[in-house]
Amino acid sequence: TTPQLEDILWTHCKRITRKRFKDCYTCSQKNLEGANAHTGHYFPKGALGAILKYDLRVLRLQCMRCNYYMGGMGGVFRENMKKEIGVEAEQNLYNECTASKGFPIKAKDHYIKLIRSYEQIMD
């Protein structure tokens, strides 16, 4: 089912994000582990369409404080993205995020393809 695929996909996203990043993307906390290591979204997950909800380009490691208690620290997250990928690339990504809700795709097929791709990344 789609919810089962989303669970598998989110598990892969968390593993890959924790493998790629060790520190909080939006504050100075270092070497995040366990319950303090959250996979945060550049753009609110609920505002993203299926095409971007599990896209590694929008995921970074955050501490619990920033992701949970501070709502993801969207402004800081966006500024850090500009520094990381450049202003033009960040603007393009932002535009993709804002348009993704209206982008019609078959979520289940997309999720299956992403799972396969992320399993290769983890190997």
mmCIF file of the C-alpha atoms, coordinates in Angstrom:
data_MODEL
# 
_entry.id   MODEL 
# 
loop_
_atom_site.group_PDB 
_atom_site.id 
_atom_site.type_symbol 
_atom_site.label_atom_id 
_atom_site.label_alt_id 
_atom_site.label_comp_id 
_atom_site.label_asym_id 
_atom_site.label_entity_id 
_atom_site.label_seq_id 
_atom_site.pdbx_PDB_ins_code 
_atom_site.Cartn_x 
_atom_site.Cartn_y 
_atom_site.Cartn_z 
_atom_site.occupancy 
_atom_site.B_iso_or_equiv 
_atom_site.pdbx_formal_charge 
_atom_site.auth_seq_id 
_atom_site.auth_comp_id 
_atom_site.auth_asym_id 
_atom_site.auth_atom_id 
_atom_site.pdbx_PDB_model_num 
ATOM 1   C CA . THR A 1 1   ? 0.000  0.000  0.000   1.00 0.00 ? 1   THR A CA 1 
ATOM 2   C CA . THR A 1 2   ? 1.062  3.605  -0.351  1.00 0.00 ? 2   THR A CA 1 
ATOM 3   C CA . PRO A 1 3   ? 1.372  4.156  3.433   1.00 0.00 ? 3   PRO A CA 1 
ATOM 4   C CA . GLN A 1 4   ? 3.642  1.082  3.692   1.00 0.00 ? 4   GLN A CA 1 
ATOM 5   C CA . LEU A 1 5   ? 5.798  2.405  0.868   1.00 0.00 ? 5   LEU A CA 1 
ATOM 6   C CA . GLU A 1 6   ? 5.982  5.777  2.614   1.00 0.00 ? 6   GLU A CA 1 
ATOM 7   C CA . ASP A 1 7   ? 7.186  4.084  5.815   1.00 0.00 ? 7   ASP A CA 1 
ATOM 8   C CA . ILE A 1 8   ? 9.914  2.201  3.934   1.00 0.00 ? 8   ILE A CA 1 
ATOM 9   C CA . LEU A 1 9   ? 10.889 5.319  2.039   1.00 0.00 ? 9   LEU A CA 1 
ATOM 10  C CA . TRP A 1 10  ? 11.067 7.459  5.179   1.00 0.00 ? 10  TRP A CA 1 
ATOM 11  C CA . THR A 1 11  ? 13.289 4.850  6.859   1.00 0.00 ? 11  THR A CA 1 
ATOM 12  C CA . HIS A 1 12  ? 15.652 5.006  3.876   1.00 0.00 ? 12  HIS A CA 1 
ATOM 13  C CA . CYS A 1 13  ? 15.615 8.813  3.918   1.00 0.00 ? 13  CYS A CA 1 
ATOM 14  C CA . LYS A 1 14  ? 16.507 8.893  7.610   1.00 0.00 ? 14  LYS A CA 1 
ATOM 15  C CA . ARG A 1 15  ? 19.378 6.431  7.161   1.00 0.00 ? 15  ARG A CA 1 
ATOM 16  C CA . ILE A 1 16  ? 20.827 8.296  4.192   1.00 0.00 ? 16  ILE A CA 1 
ATOM 17  C CA . THR A 1 17  ? 20.474 11.687 5.886   1.00 0.00 ? 17  THR A CA 1 
ATOM 18  C CA . ARG A 1 18  ? 22.207 10.442 9.046   1.00 0.00 ? 18  ARG A CA 1 
ATOM 19  C CA . LYS A 1 19  ? 24.961 8.931  6.937   1.00 0.00 ? 19  LYS A CA 1 
ATOM 20  C CA . ARG A 1 20  ? 25.553 12.178 5.026   1.00 0.00 ? 20  ARG A CA 1 
ATOM 21  C CA . PHE A 1 21  ? 25.244 14.664 7.880   1.00 0.00 ? 21  PHE A CA 1 
ATOM 22  C CA . LYS A 1 22  ? 26.311 14.635 11.524  1.00 0.00 ? 22  LYS A CA 1 
ATOM 23  C CA . ASP A 1 23  ? 25.497 18.148 12.749  1.00 0.00 ? 23  ASP A CA 1 
ATOM 24  C CA . CYS A 1 24  ? 22.286 20.160 12.988  1.00 0.00 ? 24  CYS A CA 1 
ATOM 25  C CA . TYR A 1 25  ? 21.687 22.090 9.796   1.00 0.00 ? 25  TYR A CA 1 
ATOM 26  C CA . THR A 1 26  ? 20.090 25.043 11.573  1.00 0.00 ? 26  THR A CA 1 
ATOM 27  C CA . CYS A 1 27  ? 22.025 25.474 14.834  1.00 0.00 ? 27  CYS A CA 1 
ATOM 28  C CA . SER A 1 28  ? 25.410 24.723 16.322  1.00 0.00 ? 28  SER A CA 1 
ATOM 29  C CA . GLN A 1 29  ? 24.666 21.273 17.801  1.00 0.00 ? 29  GLN A CA 1 
ATOM 30  C CA . LYS A 1 30  ? 27.227 18.701 16.702  1.00 0.00 ? 30  LYS A CA 1 
ATOM 31  C CA . ASN A 1 31  ? 27.294 14.911 16.318  1.00 0.00 ? 31  ASN A CA 1 
ATOM 32  C CA . LEU A 1 32  ? 23.556 14.327 16.591  1.00 0.00 ? 32  LEU A CA 1 
ATOM 33  C CA . GLU A 1 33  ? 22.505 10.848 17.670  1.00 0.00 ? 33  GLU A CA 1 
ATOM 34  C CA . GLY A 1 34  ? 19.427 8.903  18.693  1.00 0.00 ? 34  GLY A CA 1 
ATOM 35  C CA . ALA A 1 35  ? 16.252 10.826 19.509  1.00 0.00 ? 35  ALA A CA 1 
ATOM 36  C CA . ASN A 1 36  ? 18.084 14.119 18.987  1.00 0.00 ? 36  ASN A CA 1 
ATOM 37  C CA . ALA A 1 37  ? 18.805 13.312 15.309  1.00 0.00 ? 37  ALA A CA 1 
ATOM 38  C CA . HIS A 1 38  ? 15.812 14.317 13.188  1.00 0.00 ? 38  HIS A CA 1 
ATOM 39  C CA . THR A 1 39  ? 15.470 14.392 9.436   1.00 0.00 ? 39  THR A CA 1 
ATOM 40  C CA . GLY A 1 40  ? 14.213 17.869 8.713   1.00 0.00 ? 40  GLY A CA 1 
ATOM 41  C CA . HIS A 1 41  ? 12.627 19.267 5.573   1.00 0.00 ? 41  HIS A CA 1 
ATOM 42  C CA . TYR A 1 42  ? 13.684 22.420 3.763   1.00 0.00 ? 42  TYR A CA 1 
ATOM 43  C CA . PHE A 1 43  ? 10.010 23.063 3.047   1.00 0.00 ? 43  PHE A CA 1 
ATOM 44  C CA . PRO A 1 44  ? 7.163  21.818 5.284   1.00 0.00 ? 44  PRO A CA 1 
ATOM 45  C CA . LYS A 1 45  ? 6.447  18.178 4.410   1.00 0.00 ? 45  LYS A CA 1 
ATOM 46  C CA . GLY A 1 46  ? 2.695  18.736 4.451   1.00 0.00 ? 46  GLY A CA 1 
ATOM 47  C CA . ALA A 1 47  ? 3.053  21.480 1.853   1.00 0.00 ? 47  ALA A CA 1 
ATOM 48  C CA . LEU A 1 48  ? 5.051  19.262 -0.508  1.00 0.00 ? 48  LEU A CA 1 
ATOM 49  C CA . GLY A 1 49  ? 3.594  17.104 -3.219  1.00 0.00 ? 49  GLY A CA 1 
ATOM 50  C CA . ALA A 1 50  ? 4.517  13.426 -3.492  1.00 0.00 ? 50  ALA A CA 1 
ATOM 51  C CA . ILE A 1 51  ? 7.240  14.279 -6.005  1.00 0.00 ? 51  ILE A CA 1 
ATOM 52  C CA . LEU A 1 52  ? 9.328  16.067 -3.325  1.00 0.00 ? 52  LEU A CA 1 
ATOM 53  C CA . LYS A 1 53  ? 8.291  14.707 0.103   1.00 0.00 ? 53  LYS A CA 1 
ATOM 54  C CA . TYR A 1 54  ? 11.111 12.169 0.109   1.00 0.00 ? 54  TYR A CA 1 
ATOM 55  C CA . ASP A 1 55  ? 13.565 13.964 -2.176  1.00 0.00 ? 55  ASP A CA 1 
ATOM 56  C CA . LEU A 1 56  ? 17.033 13.937 -0.616  1.00 0.00 ? 56  LEU A CA 1 
ATOM 57  C CA . ARG A 1 57  ? 17.674 17.454 -1.905  1.00 0.00 ? 57  ARG A CA 1 
ATOM 58  C CA . VAL A 1 58  ? 15.206 18.853 0.659   1.00 0.00 ? 58  VAL A CA 1 
ATOM 59  C CA . LEU A 1 59  ? 16.294 16.752 3.649   1.00 0.00 ? 59  LEU A CA 1 
ATOM 60  C CA . ARG A 1 60  ? 18.957 17.618 6.212   1.00 0.00 ? 60  ARG A CA 1 
ATOM 61  C CA . LEU A 1 61  ? 19.782 16.529 9.740   1.00 0.00 ? 61  LEU A CA 1 
ATOM 62  C CA . GLN A 1 62  ? 18.363 18.676 12.520  1.00 0.00 ? 62  GLN A CA 1 
ATOM 63  C CA . CYS A 1 63  ? 18.340 18.464 16.272  1.00 0.00 ? 63  CYS A CA 1 
ATOM 64  C CA . MET A 1 64  ? 15.035 17.879 18.050  1.00 0.00 ? 64  MET A CA 1 
ATOM 65  C CA . ARG A 1 65  ? 14.899 21.467 19.266  1.00 0.00 ? 65  ARG A CA 1 
ATOM 66  C CA . CYS A 1 66  ? 15.164 22.971 15.771  1.00 0.00 ? 66  CYS A CA 1 
ATOM 67  C CA . ASN A 1 67  ? 12.989 20.456 13.954  1.00 0.00 ? 67  ASN A CA 1 
ATOM 68  C CA . TYR A 1 68  ? 10.311 19.728 16.526  1.00 0.00 ? 68  TYR A CA 1 
ATOM 69  C CA . TYR A 1 69  ? 10.146 22.577 19.014  1.00 0.00 ? 69  TYR A CA 1 
ATOM 70  C CA . MET A 1 70  ? 11.131 25.377 16.627  1.00 0.00 ? 70  MET A CA 1 
ATOM 71  C CA . GLY A 1 71  ? 9.061  24.139 13.678  1.00 0.00 ? 71  GLY A CA 1 
ATOM 72  C CA . GLY A 1 72  ? 12.002 23.325 11.440  1.00 0.00 ? 72  GLY A CA 1 
ATOM 73  C CA . MET A 1 73  ? 13.614 26.775 11.573  1.00 0.00 ? 73  MET A CA 1 
ATOM 74  C CA . GLY A 1 74  ? 12.498 27.438 8.001   1.00 0.00 ? 74  GLY A CA 1 
ATOM 75  C CA . GLY A 1 75  ? 14.164 30.840 7.615   1.00 0.00 ? 75  GLY A CA 1 
ATOM 76  C CA . VAL A 1 76  ? 17.545 29.606 8.835   1.00 0.00 ? 76  VAL A CA 1 
ATOM 77  C CA . PHE A 1 77  ? 17.165 26.405 6.822   1.00 0.00 ? 77  PHE A CA 1 
ATOM 78  C CA . ARG A 1 78  ? 16.529 28.421 3.652   1.00 0.00 ? 78  ARG A CA 1 
ATOM 79  C CA . GLU A 1 79  ? 19.488 30.749 4.254   1.00 0.00 ? 79  GLU A CA 1 
ATOM 80  C CA . ASN A 1 80  ? 21.754 27.748 4.825   1.00 0.00 ? 80  ASN A CA 1 
ATOM 81  C CA . MET A 1 81  ? 20.495 26.190 1.588   1.00 0.00 ? 81  MET A CA 1 
ATOM 82  C CA . LYS A 1 82  ? 21.424 29.375 -0.269  1.00 0.00 ? 82  LYS A CA 1 
ATOM 83  C CA . LYS A 1 83  ? 24.945 29.114 1.147   1.00 0.00 ? 83  LYS A CA 1 
ATOM 84  C CA . GLU A 1 84  ? 25.192 25.399 0.397   1.00 0.00 ? 84  GLU A CA 1 
ATOM 85  C CA . ILE A 1 85  ? 23.811 25.182 -3.135  1.00 0.00 ? 85  ILE A CA 1 
ATOM 86  C CA . GLY A 1 86  ? 23.837 28.816 -4.263  1.00 0.00 ? 86  GLY A CA 1 
ATOM 87  C CA . VAL A 1 87  ? 21.129 31.444 -4.480  1.00 0.00 ? 87  VAL A CA 1 
ATOM 88  C CA . GLU A 1 88  ? 19.898 30.523 -7.958  1.00 0.00 ? 88  GLU A CA 1 
ATOM 89  C CA . ALA A 1 89  ? 19.739 26.773 -7.239  1.00 0.00 ? 89  ALA A CA 1 
ATOM 90  C CA . GLU A 1 90  ? 17.962 27.441 -3.943  1.00 0.00 ? 90  GLU A CA 1 
ATOM 91  C CA . GLN A 1 91  ? 15.405 29.652 -5.691  1.00 0.00 ? 91  GLN A CA 1 
ATOM 92  C CA . ASN A 1 92  ? 14.810 26.922 -8.273  1.00 0.00 ? 92  ASN A CA 1 
ATOM 93  C CA . LEU A 1 93  ? 14.339 24.364 -5.498  1.00 0.00 ? 93  LEU A CA 1 
ATOM 94  C CA . TYR A 1 94  ? 11.997 26.714 -3.655  1.00 0.00 ? 94  TYR A CA 1 
ATOM 95  C CA . ASN A 1 95  ? 9.947  27.135 -6.825  1.00 0.00 ? 95  ASN A CA 1 
ATOM 96  C CA . GLU A 1 96  ? 9.808  23.347 -7.256  1.00 0.00 ? 96  GLU A CA 1 
ATOM 97  C CA . CYS A 1 97  ? 8.597  22.986 -3.671  1.00 0.00 ? 97  CYS A CA 1 
ATOM 98  C CA . THR A 1 98  ? 5.855  25.584 -4.024  1.00 0.00 ? 98  THR A CA 1 
ATOM 99  C CA . ALA A 1 99  ? 4.630  24.020 -7.272  1.00 0.00 ? 99  ALA A CA 1 
ATOM 100 C CA . SER A 1 100 ? 4.946  20.377 -6.174  1.00 0.00 ? 100 SER A CA 1 
ATOM 101 C CA . LYS A 1 101 ? 1.481  20.139 -4.586  1.00 0.00 ? 101 LYS A CA 1 
ATOM 102 C CA . GLY A 1 102 ? -0.129 20.780 -7.944  1.00 0.00 ? 102 GLY A CA 1 
ATOM 103 C CA . PHE A 1 103 ? 2.160  18.445 -9.858  1.00 0.00 ? 103 PHE A CA 1 
ATOM 104 C CA . PRO A 1 104 ? 0.164  15.292 -10.629 1.00 0.00 ? 104 PRO A CA 1 
ATOM 105 C CA . ILE A 1 105 ? 2.092  12.035 -10.294 1.00 0.00 ? 105 ILE A CA 1 
ATOM 106 C CA . LYS A 1 106 ? 1.251  8.486  -9.362  1.00 0.00 ? 106 LYS A CA 1 
ATOM 107 C CA . ALA A 1 107 ? 2.694  8.498  -5.853  1.00 0.00 ? 107 ALA A CA 1 
ATOM 108 C CA . LYS A 1 108 ? 2.887  4.715  -5.526  1.00 0.00 ? 108 LYS A CA 1 
ATOM 109 C CA . ASP A 1 109 ? 4.927  4.284  -8.730  1.00 0.00 ? 109 ASP A CA 1 
ATOM 110 C CA . HIS A 1 110 ? 7.155  7.212  -7.783  1.00 0.00 ? 110 HIS A CA 1 
ATOM 111 C CA . TYR A 1 111 ? 7.754  5.816  -4.295  1.00 0.00 ? 111 TYR A CA 1 
ATOM 112 C CA . ILE A 1 112 ? 8.701  2.370  -5.637  1.00 0.00 ? 112 ILE A CA 1 
ATOM 113 C CA . LYS A 1 113 ? 11.228 3.992  -7.967  1.00 0.00 ? 113 LYS A CA 1 
ATOM 114 C CA . LEU A 1 114 ? 12.677 6.089  -5.128  1.00 0.00 ? 114 LEU A CA 1 
ATOM 115 C CA . ILE A 1 115 ? 12.970 3.077  -2.826  1.00 0.00 ? 115 ILE A CA 1 
ATOM 116 C CA . ARG A 1 116 ? 15.000 1.225  -5.448  1.00 0.00 ? 116 ARG A CA 1 
ATOM 117 C CA . SER A 1 117 ? 17.212 4.239  -5.988  1.00 0.00 ? 117 SER A CA 1 
ATOM 118 C CA . TYR A 1 118 ? 17.787 4.788  -2.244  1.00 0.00 ? 118 TYR A CA 1 
ATOM 119 C CA . GLU A 1 119 ? 18.577 1.109  -1.684  1.00 0.00 ? 119 GLU A CA 1 
ATOM 120 C CA . GLN A 1 120 ? 21.390 1.481  -4.227  1.00 0.00 ? 120 GLN A CA 1 
ATOM 121 C CA . ILE A 1 121 ? 22.671 4.570  -2.391  1.00 0.00 ? 121 ILE A CA 1 
ATOM 122 C CA . MET A 1 122 ? 22.776 2.635  0.885   1.00 0.00 ? 122 MET A CA 1 
ATOM 123 C CA . ASP A 1 123 ? 24.675 -0.303 -0.625  1.00 0.00 ? 123 ASP A CA 1 
# 
